[in-house]
């Protein structure tokens, strides 16, 4: 964490040095002080945090907001201005001043985007309606309603707890037959669940609530002092889910029946790739399923789909989350595309499908162009 902020400080110092020496060298001292005041404030807040480390999400959110509203726009302006000055060395008539103005406008636009994303973009909720058809869905499951939630990251909602109640009320209003949650209930600690237990216990579906564990639920993103350990923290998260009436699937499956017709719900522990932990055991999870029944897999990380799920017979629909679409989307583009082939929405490979939720929460209080999402899946029989 300290390394990241050291990099940001370096960028800010170099940018300010360039602006003072090359952009406004003839300005009076008091105006130059005004130019660097935002940077000085950022330094003071960061220094206070590093002297007395506290990586609670309230502090991280503040530092994130300051970094996005101070460091990034100053850097944007600096890059545009530097490019203009470089071109001007070869083309003396090049309009450097005009490009400085353009750089300033772009930086201001960026600040507007960030302020919107921090103040309101992350605590609004939308419902996404999705139809899922398959010849393996029997008539008795035609119209079966599944609400898919993912990535609550409850610690982030500590500043707006009413949003969690809104989410619960919205889910219940959809009259679901089944609710599934595909991981990352918390950011770093089981204690984040405590203030939301009453609300989350109100989630109701005819066939119950089933969940799996995401990478954050293993609580590896914090420092521990004995006797506390990630394993003990994980056990608290699992216990809390049981207390609110959720059924945690850990590399296992359940059968849901309508008369003699059945669908399988399979759940695996986080099946991460690269830097994310992999605790999944898909062969164990599917060993009891019937290939004739429609099967839904809950797996937090969508990269699991191509890596293993498509190589495993019998899984018709995979539900995942994890990406959040990096909490930023413009049109059909999101920076998540740089890391994940499947990052949001429905994907198909032959008769196999995967839906990736972009999340109902966020580990940093910011979203732009991609609201927290409740997914309502309705099964359609082809018989």
C-alpha positions as CSV (number, residue, x, y, z in Angstrom):
1,X,0.0,0.0,0.0
2,X,2.8,2.4,1.0
3,X,4.5,1.7,-2.4
4,X,1.4,2.7,-4.3
5,X,1.2,6.0,-2.5
6,X,4.9,6.6,-2.9
7,X,4.4,6.3,-6.6
8,X,1.5,8.7,-6.6
9,X,3.5,11.3,-4.6
10,X,6.4,11.0,-7.1
11,X,4.0,11.6,-10.0
12,X,2.5,14.6,-8.2
13,X,5.9,16.1,-7.3
14,X,7.2,15.8,-10.8
15,X,4.0,17.2,-12.3
16,X,4.0,20.2,-9.9
17,X,7.7,20.9,-10.6
18,X,6.9,20.9,-14.4
19,X,3.9,23.2,-14.0
20,X,5.7,25.7,-11.8
21,X,8.9,25.8,-13.9
22,X,7.4,25.5,-17.4
23,X,3.8,26.5,-17.4
24,X,3.5,29.3,-14.9
25,X,7.1,30.4,-14.3
26,X,6.2,34.1,-14.3
27,X,3.2,34.0,-12.0
28,X,3.5,35.8,-8.7
29,X,4.4,33.7,-5.6
30,X,0.9,33.8,-4.1
31,X,-0.6,32.4,-7.3
32,X,2.0,29.6,-7.4
33,X,1.1,28.7,-3.8
34,X,-2.5,28.4,-4.9
35,X,-1.5,26.1,-7.7
36,X,0.2,23.7,-5.3
37,X,-2.3,23.9,-2.5
38,X,-4.2,20.8,-3.5
39,X,-1.0,18.8,-3.6
40,X,0.1,20.1,-0.2
41,X,-3.3,19.0,1.2
42,X,-2.8,15.6,-0.4
43,X,0.7,15.2,1.1
44,X,-0.6,16.1,4.6
45,X,-3.4,13.6,4.5
46,X,-1.2,10.9,3.2
47,X,1.6,11.6,5.7
48,X,-0.9,11.5,8.6
49,X,-2.1,8.1,7.3
50,X,1.3,6.6,6.9
51,X,2.5,7.8,10.3
52,X,-0.5,6.2,12.0
53,X,-1.5,3.4,9.5
54,X,-5.2,2.7,9.3
55,X,-6.3,0.8,6.3
56,X,-10.0,0.8,7.2
57,X,-12.1,1.4,4.2
58,X,-13.2,4.9,5.3
59,X,-9.6,6.0,5.2
60,X,-8.9,4.2,1.9
61,X,-11.9,5.7,0.3
62,X,-10.8,9.2,1.3
63,X,-7.3,8.6,-0.1
64,X,-8.7,7.1,-3.3
65,X,-11.0,10.1,-3.8
66,X,-8.1,12.5,-3.2
67,X,-5.8,10.6,-5.5
68,X,-8.5,10.6,-8.3
69,X,-9.4,14.3,-7.8
70,X,-5.9,15.7,-7.3
71,X,-3.1,13.4,-8.6
72,X,-4.8,12.0,-11.7
73,X,-6.1,15.4,-13.1
74,X,-2.8,17.1,-12.5
75,X,-1.0,14.2,-14.2
76,X,-3.4,14.4,-17.2
77,X,-2.7,18.1,-17.6
78,X,1.0,17.6,-17.3
79,X,1.1,14.8,-20.0
80,X,-1.0,16.9,-22.5
81,X,1.2,20.0,-21.8
82,X,4.4,18.0,-22.2
83,X,3.3,16.6,-25.5
84,X,2.5,20.1,-26.7
85,X,5.9,21.5,-25.6
86,X,7.7,18.5,-27.2
87,X,5.9,19.1,-30.6
88,X,6.7,22.9,-30.3
89,X,10.4,22.1,-30.3
90,X,10.1,20.9,-33.9
91,X,7.2,23.1,-34.9
92,X,7.7,26.5,-33.4
93,X,4.2,27.7,-34.4
94,X,2.5,24.9,-32.5
95,X,-0.2,26.4,-30.2
96,X,1.2,25.3,-26.8
97,X,-1.1,27.6,-24.9
98,X,-4.2,26.2,-26.6
99,X,-3.1,22.7,-25.7
100,X,-2.6,23.8,-22.1
101,X,-6.2,25.0,-22.0
102,X,-7.3,21.7,-23.6
103,X,-5.4,19.8,-20.9
104,X,-7.0,21.9,-18.2
105,X,-10.5,21.2,-19.6
106,X,-9.8,17.5,-19.8
107,X,-8.6,17.5,-16.2
108,X,-11.7,19.3,-15.0
109,X,-13.9,16.8,-16.9
110,X,-12.1,14.0,-15.2
111,X,-12.8,15.6,-11.8
112,X,-16.5,15.9,-12.6
113,X,-16.6,12.2,-13.6
114,X,-14.8,11.2,-10.3
115,X,-17.0,13.4,-8.1
116,X,-20.1,11.9,-9.6
117,X,-18.8,8.4,-9.2
118,X,-17.8,9.0,-5.6
119,X,-21.0,10.9,-4.5
120,X,-23.8,9.0,-6.2
121,X,-22.6,6.6,-8.9
122,X,-22.0,3.7,-6.4
123,X,-25.1,3.7,-4.2
124,X,-27.8,3.4,-6.8
125,X,-29.2,0.0,-7.8
126,X,-30.5,-1.4,-11.0
127,X,-32.2,-4.7,-11.9
128,X,-31.0,-6.6,-15.0
129,X,-33.6,-9.1,-16.5
130,X,-32.1,-12.1,-18.2
131,X,-33.8,-15.0,-19.9
132,X,-32.1,-18.4,-19.9
133,X,-33.4,-21.2,-22.1
134,X,-32.2,-24.8,-22.4
135,X,-33.6,-28.1,-23.6
136,X,-32.6,-29.5,-20.2
137,X,-35.0,-27.2,-18.3
138,X,-38.2,-29.1,-17.6
139,X,-41.6,-27.6,-17.9
140,X,-42.1,-27.4,-14.2
141,X,-39.1,-25.0,-14.0
142,X,-40.4,-22.8,-16.8
143,X,-40.5,-19.3,-15.4
144,X,-38.3,-20.2,-12.4
145,X,-36.9,-17.0,-11.1
146,X,-33.3,-16.8,-9.8
147,X,-31.9,-13.6,-8.3
148,X,-28.1,-13.5,-8.7
149,X,-26.1,-11.2,-6.3
150,X,-22.4,-10.9,-6.2
151,X,-19.6,-8.8,-4.5
152,X,-21.5,-7.1,-1.7
153,X,-18.2,-5.8,-0.1
154,X,-20.3,-4.8,2.9
155,X,-17.6,-2.7,4.5
156,X,-18.0,-0.1,1.8
157,X,-21.7,0.3,2.6
158,X,-20.9,1.3,6.2
159,X,-21.4,4.9,5.3
160,X,-24.7,4.3,3.5
161,X,-26.3,1.3,5.4
162,X,-29.8,2.2,4.1
163,X,-28.6,1.0,0.6
164,X,-28.3,-2.5,1.9
165,X,-31.9,-2.5,3.1
166,X,-32.9,-1.0,-0.3
167,X,-31.2,-3.9,-2.1
168,X,-32.9,-6.5,0.2
169,X,-36.3,-4.9,-0.4
170,X,-35.7,-4.8,-4.1
171,X,-34.7,-8.5,-4.3
172,X,-37.7,-9.5,-2.3
173,X,-40.0,-7.5,-4.5
174,X,-38.9,-9.7,-7.4
175,X,-40.5,-12.7,-5.8
176,X,-37.6,-15.0,-6.5
177,X,-37.7,-18.8,-6.3
178,X,-34.0,-18.9,-5.5
179,X,-31.3,-16.4,-4.5
180,X,-27.7,-17.1,-5.2
181,X,-24.6,-15.1,-4.1
182,X,-21.3,-15.6,-5.9
183,X,-18.8,-14.4,-3.3
184,X,-17.0,-11.4,-1.7
185,X,-19.4,-10.6,1.1
186,X,-16.8,-8.5,2.8
187,X,-13.7,-6.4,2.0
188,X,-11.3,-7.6,4.7
189,X,-13.1,-8.6,7.9
190,X,-16.0,-10.7,9.2
191,X,-16.9,-7.7,11.4
192,X,-18.3,-5.9,8.3
193,X,-21.3,-8.3,8.4
194,X,-22.4,-7.5,11.9
195,X,-24.4,-4.3,11.3
196,X,-26.1,-5.8,8.2
197,X,-27.2,-9.2,9.7
198,X,-30.8,-8.2,10.3
199,X,-31.2,-6.8,6.8
200,X,-29.5,-9.7,5.0
201,X,-31.5,-12.3,7.0
202,X,-34.7,-10.8,5.4
203,X,-33.7,-12.0,2.0
204,X,-36.4,-14.5,1.1
205,X,-36.8,-17.1,-1.7
206,X,-38.9,-20.3,-1.9
207,X,-35.9,-22.5,-2.3
208,X,-33.6,-20.5,-0.1
209,X,-30.3,-18.5,-0.4
210,X,-27.1,-20.3,-1.6
211,X,-23.7,-18.7,-1.6
212,X,-20.1,-19.4,-2.4
213,X,-16.8,-17.8,-1.2
214,X,-14.9,-15.1,-3.1
215,X,-11.2,-14.1,-2.8
216,X,-12.0,-11.4,-0.2
217,X,-14.0,-13.8,2.0
218,X,-10.7,-15.6,2.7
219,X,-9.6,-12.4,4.5
220,X,-6.0,-12.4,3.1
221,X,-5.9,-8.6,2.5
222,X,-5.0,-7.5,6.0
223,X,-2.3,-8.0,8.7
224,X,-3.0,-10.3,11.6
225,X,-1.7,-10.4,15.2
226,X,-1.9,-13.6,17.1
227,X,-4.3,-15.3,17.9
228,X,-6.1,-13.9,14.9
229,X,-5.6,-15.7,11.6
230,X,-7.2,-15.7,8.1
231,X,-8.7,-19.1,8.8
232,X,-10.4,-17.9,12.0
233,X,-11.8,-14.9,10.1
234,X,-13.1,-17.1,7.3
235,X,-14.8,-19.3,9.9
236,X,-16.6,-16.2,11.3
237,X,-17.8,-15.3,7.8
238,X,-19.2,-18.8,7.1
239,X,-20.8,-18.8,10.6
240,X,-22.4,-15.4,10.0
241,X,-23.8,-16.6,6.7
242,X,-25.4,-19.6,8.4
243,X,-26.8,-17.3,11.1
244,X,-28.6,-15.2,8.5
245,X,-30.0,-18.3,6.8
246,X,-27.7,-18.6,3.9
247,X,-26.4,-22.0,2.7
248,X,-22.7,-21.9,1.9
249,X,-21.7,-24.3,-0.8
250,X,-18.1,-25.3,-0.5
251,X,-17.2,-27.6,-3.4
252,X,-20.5,-29.3,-3.2
253,X,-23.9,-29.5,-4.8
254,X,-27.6,-29.4,-4.0
255,X,-30.7,-30.6,-5.8
256,X,-33.8,-28.5,-6.2
257,X,-37.0,-30.3,-7.1
258,X,-40.3,-29.5,-8.6
259,X,-42.2,-32.8,-8.4
260,X,-40.0,-35.3,-10.2
261,X,-38.1,-32.6,-12.1
262,X,-34.8,-31.3,-10.8
263,X,-32.1,-28.8,-11.3
264,X,-28.6,-28.9,-9.7
265,X,-26.9,-26.0,-8.0
266,X,-23.2,-26.5,-7.6
267,X,-20.9,-24.2,-5.7
268,X,-17.1,-24.0,-5.5
269,X,-14.7,-22.0,-3.3
270,X,-12.9,-19.2,-5.0
271,X,-11.3,-20.5,-8.2
272,X,-8.8,-17.6,-8.8
273,X,-6.1,-17.2,-11.3
274,X,-2.8,-15.3,-11.2
275,X,-2.5,-13.5,-7.8
276,X,-5.9,-14.7,-6.5
277,X,-6.2,-17.8,-4.4
278,X,-7.7,-21.0,-5.8
279,X,-9.4,-23.2,-3.2
280,X,-11.9,-24.8,-5.7
281,X,-12.4,-28.5,-6.3
282,X,-14.8,-28.8,-9.2
283,X,-14.5,-32.5,-9.7
284,X,-15.6,-33.0,-6.1
285,X,-18.4,-30.5,-6.4
286,X,-20.0,-32.1,-9.5
287,X,-19.5,-35.8,-8.6
288,X,-23.1,-36.3,-7.6
289,X,-24.9,-34.4,-10.3
290,X,-27.0,-36.0,-13.0
291,X,-25.9,-35.0,-16.5
292,X,-29.6,-35.1,-17.6
293,X,-30.6,-32.3,-15.2
294,X,-30.0,-28.6,-15.8
295,X,-27.0,-27.6,-13.7
296,X,-26.0,-24.2,-12.4
297,X,-22.5,-23.5,-11.1
298,X,-21.7,-20.7,-8.7
299,X,-18.0,-19.7,-9.1
300,X,-16.7,-16.3,-8.1
301,X,-14.0,-15.7,-10.7
302,X,-15.2,-15.8,-14.3
303,X,-11.7,-16.9,-15.5
304,X,-12.6,-20.3,-14.1
305,X,-15.0,-20.8,-16.9
306,X,-12.5,-21.2,-19.7
307,X,-9.8,-22.6,-17.4
308,X,-11.8,-25.6,-16.2
309,X,-15.6,-25.3,-16.4
310,X,-15.9,-25.7,-20.2
311,X,-13.7,-28.8,-19.9
312,X,-16.2,-30.3,-17.4
313,X,-19.3,-32.0,-18.7
314,X,-22.8,-31.3,-17.4
315,X,-22.5,-27.6,-16.4
316,X,-25.1,-25.6,-18.3
317,X,-25.0,-22.2,-16.7
318,X,-22.2,-20.6,-14.7
319,X,-22.8,-17.6,-12.5
320,X,-19.8,-15.5,-11.6
321,X,-18.8,-12.0,-10.4
322,X,-15.4,-10.6,-9.2
323,X,-14.7,-8.1,-11.9
324,X,-17.1,-5.2,-10.9
325,X,-16.3,-4.1,-14.5
326,X,-13.6,-2.3,-12.6
327,X,-16.5,0.0,-11.6
328,X,-16.0,2.1,-14.8
329,X,-17.8,1.7,-18.1
330,X,-18.3,4.0,-21.1
331,X,-20.7,2.6,-23.7
332,X,-19.6,-1.1,-24.1
333,X,-16.1,-0.4,-23.0
334,X,-14.6,-1.1,-19.5
335,X,-11.0,-1.4,-18.4
336,X,-12.0,-4.9,-17.2
337,X,-11.5,-6.0,-20.8
338,X,-7.7,-5.7,-20.2
339,X,-7.8,-8.4,-17.6
340,X,-10.8,-10.6,-18.4
341,X,-12.2,-12.0,-21.6
342,X,-15.6,-12.3,-19.8
343,X,-16.2,-9.4,-17.5
344,X,-19.9,-8.5,-17.5
345,X,-23.1,-9.9,-18.9
346,X,-24.0,-13.1,-20.7
347,X,-21.4,-15.2,-22.6
348,X,-22.0,-18.4,-24.6
349,X,-19.9,-21.3,-25.8
350,X,-22.0,-23.7,-27.8
351,X,-24.8,-24.7,-25.5
352,X,-22.9,-23.6,-22.4
353,X,-23.6,-20.2,-20.9
354,X,-22.0,-17.9,-18.2
355,X,-23.4,-14.7,-16.7
356,X,-20.9,-12.4,-15.0
357,X,-22.5,-10.0,-12.6
358,X,-20.8,-6.6,-12.3
359,X,-21.5,-6.6,-8.6
360,X,-24.0,-5.2,-6.1
361,X,-21.2,-3.6,-4.1
362,X,-17.7,-2.3,-4.5
363,X,-14.5,-2.4,-2.5
364,X,-13.9,1.3,-3.2
365,X,-16.9,3.7,-3.1
366,X,-16.8,4.7,-6.7
367,X,-18.7,3.7,-9.9
368,X,-19.2,5.4,-13.2
369,X,-21.4,4.1,-16.0
370,X,-21.9,0.8,-14.3
371,X,-24.4,0.8,-11.4
372,X,-24.6,-1.8,-8.7
373,X,-26.6,-4.6,-10.2
374,X,-29.2,-7.2,-9.1
375,X,-29.6,-9.9,-11.8
376,X,-32.9,-11.6,-12.3
377,X,-32.6,-14.8,-14.3
378,X,-35.7,-16.4,-15.6
379,X,-35.5,-20.0,-16.8
380,X,-37.3,-20.9,-20.0
381,X,-38.2,-24.5,-20.9
382,X,-38.0,-25.5,-24.6
383,X,-40.4,-28.4,-24.1
